[in-house]
Amino acid sequence: MEQIDQRPLIALTMGDIAGIGPEIIAKAWGESTLRSLAKPFVIGSRAILERAIRLVDSGVEVQTIANPSEARSSSNRIPCLDPAPDADWSDPPVGRVDSRAGRSAYLYLTTAIDLALSGSIDAITTLPLNKETLHAGGIAYPGHTEILAERCKAPEHAMMLYLGPPVSRGDAGLGVVHATLHAPLSYVPKMLTQEGIYQKILLADQSMRALTGGRKPRVAVAGLNPHAGENGLFGDEEIRLIAPAIATARGEGIDVNGPIAADTLFYRAINGEYDAVVAMYHDQGHVALKTIGFRHAVNVTLGLPIVRTSVAHGTAYDIAWKGIAETFSLIEAVRVASRIVLGRRAETKAAKGV
């Protein structure tokens, strides 16, 4: 009896072609780990991909496909779905803002989203894009997350920064969900609400269920202020907003604790005491996880009806198209996407009693 290939079908969106995305794809294809984790294919420009292959001298060829079912990836073949095959890339931008790159990055992403929503693919892993480049192309979004949320009609969404084992010592890895994200630090106290924190606790719990092997995720919530406010001595957000949100979530059966002082919480979490942390602002979560495992960090968008992971770095214009960009984050992003897809499949089977 022929064994069924369980590897998820994952689209790699090329992102900003002026950045390091294309060369990372070309270089990663030479690593067997990528194809052992998934059945990957690229959504992007065939011409740019071929240029990147020549740059890194990976010796692979590009297979043009019209739909994901045609993808036949191997060590010497990269399947590529090009949504704009007639685009002129005879003079492609390198390491700079270009309106064409912004428009094409948006097209690659929306093509992938629509394929995922239709069930044609299992997940999306995105290479980086650039906000300024998006805007130059007339695309008025801050980045990937907002495009995904709007196209997927997902009002309750969040970004989770994730570190898998063994960098994180817990068996499920560690996910950090942010109550606020890209905002000036002075705005954060006014942006925090009890309902908003509660929703992020729910998303943290739901997102980690596919990674814990069926057990209830252990969620911790960071305080905003030093020492988690010290009972109001250093601020009262913990008393007014954070603790009530935790109590509400706990009343619904979620295994959640806090507010916990951030200076000790991340040490405890990275050593396996918690599966997820709800951080109050961007750097509170990002600095901790990127200090511990910068190369292995992965972004996961929560609250979507589809699976989307991303590298945790940017377009890196300063080193783009020099052939020196590393592949670690892409490999990890595909690994996490695959784990989530397989975990959700297992959850579905368990619910059906299969």
N, C-alpha and C positions, 0 to 999 in steps of 0.2 A: 504494500500500500504506500503510495507516494505521500511523503510528509508535506503538510501545508506550510508555506513560508509565512511566519507570524510577524516578520519585521514590518513596522509601520511604513507607509508611503509618505515621505516628508518632502515638501517643497522648500528649497533654499532660495529665498528672494535675494537678488544680487545687490539691492540697495543702491547707494550713490556710486556710480561707476568711476567718479573722480577720486574716490577713496580706496581703502584697502580691501573692500569686499570681494571684488573679482579675483584678486591674486590669492586671497585666503581660500576661496573655493578651489581654485586650480591646484594650490599646494596641498590642501587637505585631501584631495582625491587620491593622492599617492599613499595615503595612510589607510591600511585595511580596517582600522577601527571604525571609520566612518560608515563603511558599507556593512560591517557586522552588526551595527546598531539599528540600521534602517535601510529602506530602499529610497535613497535620495535622488532628486533631480533638481535642476536649476530652472528658475523663472527669471529670465533676463536676456540680455543681448548676446546672440551667438557670436557676433563679430568681436565684442569686448571680451567674451570668455576665451575665444581663440587667441586674442592678444595676450591675455593673462597667462594662458598655458605656455605660450612662447617665452614670456618673461621669466617664469619659474622653471622652464625646461622640464615639465612633468611628462612630456611625451604621450599625452592622451589625445583622443580625438573627440569631437563633439557630435552627438547624435541629435539631429533636429526632430522634435516630436510635436504633434498637434494637440495631444491630450495626455494626461498623466498615465493612462493605462498602457501607453506605448513605451514607457521608460524601461530600459534594459541596462541598468548601470553595471559596470564592471571596472576592474582596475585600469583599463585602457579606454574607457568610454564614459563620457559625461552626457546624459540626456539633458537637453535644453529646450524648454518651451519659450519661444520668443514672441511676446505679444505685439511687437512692432518690428517685424523683420525688414521693413523697408527704410528704417531709420538710418540716416547718414552719420556714421561714426568714423569717417575718414580722417577727421581731426579731433579725436576725443579729448576732453579736458583731463588734466592730470593735476591732482592736488589743489584744485581751486573751485570756487563757486561757479556753477554754470546752470543756466535755466533749463537746458535740455536734460541735464542729469537729474534735476529736481522732478521734472515731469515724468521721466522714465522710471525713477524710483517709485513714484506714486503708482504708476501703471503696473509695475511688477507686483507691488504689494496688493493692490485691489484685485488683480487677477488671481492671486493666491487665496485671498479671503473668499472670493466667490467660489473657487473650487472647493475650499474647505466647507463652506456653508452648504454646498450641494452634495457633500459626502464623497466627492471624487478623490480626495486625499485625506490622510489621517491627521496631519499637523503641518504647521508652518514654522520654519526657523529663519529668522530674518538677519541679514547682514546690515551694517549700519547705514543710516542716511543722515543728512545734515539739515538742520532747521533753516538755515539761511539759504541753502540751495533749494529747498522746498518752496520757500517764499519767492525766490527768484523765478521759479517756474510757475508762479501763480497759484500755488497750493497753500492755502491759509490754515495749516495745522501746525502745532508745535512739534509733532513727531509721530512715530508709529502708533503709540497707545491710543491717541485721540482718533486717528483714522480707523483703527480697528474697532474701537468702541462705537463710533457712529455707524459704520457700515454693518456691524453686527447687531445694531440696536440694543446695546448693553449699557444702560445708564449707571448701574452699580458695578464699577470695575476698579481695578487697582493694579499696580505693578508690584511684583514680588521679586526680590533679589534672592537667589537660591545658591547654596553650596551643597553639593552631594558628598556622600561618604567616599573615601575615608578622610577627606579634608575636614569635614564636619564629622564628629565622632558618633553621632546618632545614626541608627540604622536607616532612618528615612531622610537623612540630610537635614538641613536647616533652611527654612524659608523666612524671609523678613518682608513683611507687608508694611507699607507706609501710610499713615493716616493723612499726611499731607506730603506733597512731592516737590514739584518745581515751583517753589515760592520763596521770596525773601524771608530770612529767619525772623525778621521783625513782624511779619504777617501771621506767623504760625499760631500764636495763642488765640488770635481772633478767628482763625479758620477752623479751629478744633470745635467739634460739637459732640455731644453724647451720642447722637444717632450716627454720626459719621464714624466714630470710633467703634461703635457696636457693629456697623456694617463691615468694617475691616476685620473685626474678629471673626465674623461669619465667613468672610472670604478666605481668611487664613485657615480656618477649620476645614472648609470645603475643599480647598486646593490641595491640602496635604493628605487628604484621604486616599488619593490615588497612589501615594508614595509610602504609606505606612503599612501596607499589606493587610488592610482590613481593620486594624485597631484604631481606637479613637485618638486623634492627634492631640498632643499636649501643647497648648498655646500660652504664651506669656505676653503681657502688655507692659511696655516700658513707660516709666514716668516721663513727664516733660521736663521737670525741674531737677536741680541737684538733689540727691537723696530722695527722689520721688516726692519732693515738696516738704519732707520732714513735718508731716501733719499740719501743713499750712504755713510753716515758718518761712519757706522759700518760694511760695506760690500756692495757689489753691486750685489749679486746674485738675490735679489728681482727685481732690475731694469733690469738686463740682461736676466734672465731666468724665474722667477716666474710670474711677471706681464704680459709678452708677452703670456705665456701659458694660463693664465686666460683670456686674451683678445680674444684669438683664440676660447676657449671653449664658452665664452659668445656670440661670434659672431655666434655660432651654436645653440643658443637658450638655453644653460644651465644656470640655476640660480646659478651663482658662484661669490663669492666676495673674495677680498684679494689683495696682501698679508697682513695678519693681524698678529700683534705681538702675539706670542704664549702665553705670560704670561696673556693676557686678553681673548684670543680667546676661550680657553677651558671652562672658566667660562661662557661665553656667550653661547657656544654650549651646555653645559650640562643643561642649563636652558631653552633650547628649541628654541633658535634663529636659529640654524642650524641643519640639519639632518645628515650631514657628514662633516668631516674635512680631508683635505689632509695634513698630517704631512711630514716634510722633512726627518726625520730619526727616528730610532726605539724608543729611549727613549723619544723623544719629544711627541710621541703619547701614548706609553705604560705607562709611569709614570703617566700621567694625568688620564687616564681611570682606571688604576689599583688602584690608590689612592682613586678614587671616589667609585669604586665598584669592588674590587678584586674578590670577590666570584661570581659575576654575569657576568664577562667578558667572551666573546665567540670569538673564531677565525672563520672567514668566508673566504674561498678562492674565490676570484673574477676572472672573465674572463674564467671560465670553462663552458662546456656545461652541467654540472651536478651540483647539490647542495651539498656542503660539508661544514659542520661546525665542530668545534673541541673544546674540553675543552681548557682553557687558562693556564693550568698548565702543569708541566712536569711529569716525571715518579716517582719522589720523592722516590728514592731508600732508603733514610734514614728512611722513615716510612713505606715502602712497606711491605705488608703481616703481618701487625700488627692489621688490622681491624679498624684503626682509620681515614682513609682517608675520606674526606667529598664528598658529591654527588652534591653540589650546581652547579658546573660548567657543569657537564654532563646534569643535568636537563635543565639548561639554553640553552646549545648547541642544545638539541633536540627541545626545544621550538622555538628557532630561525630558525632551519631547517624547522620545520613545518610551521612557519609563511611565510617563503620565498616560500615554495612549494605552499601553499594556495594562496599567493599573486600572484604568477605567473599564477596559474590557473585562477584567477579572471581577470588578464590582458589579457589572451588568450581569455576568453569569451567576454570581452569588445571589443577586436579587431574584433571579429567575429560578434559582435552585438547581442550576445545571452543574 
